[in-house]
């Protein structure tokens, strides 16, 4: 298990450049820490032939019953990011939240309603407003971690 909260953005950037995140492929330009609304979102992906895609990365270290769960504590900032992404979709952007599960043992991802039911509601609402939701699991070895595989996202209330 990796618990380095700074690592997921670097892992996702590397995976984006390597074409490992198929739903977000085809964007030759990537910018980090992009201001939007009242937030700084993790990435803006751009291509000359379509709308920019704003991406927010969330790190998961908690696994319950085989599913990576986010968040593990109340996150008002996380809710704000989801709302900003939904506003971006309404403004003509493509927007996605990508959950990076920093463990080998997750078979999927779900909102951790037990820790923050408001985040779960906000995630489901954002998805309903057009925000794409992805989860990727990591291969974790001593001294090495990499994004390894897409995981199913389970949005039904727990």
Buried (B, 14 or more C-beta within 10 A) or exposed (E): EBEEEEBBBEBBBEBBEEEBBEEBEEBEEBEEEBEBBEBEBBBBBEEEEEBBBBBBBBBBBBBEEEBBBBBBEEBEEBBBBBBBBBBBBEEEBBBBBBBBBBBBEBBBBBBBBEBBBBBBBBBBBBBEBBBBBBBBBBEBEEEEBEBBEBBEBBEEEB
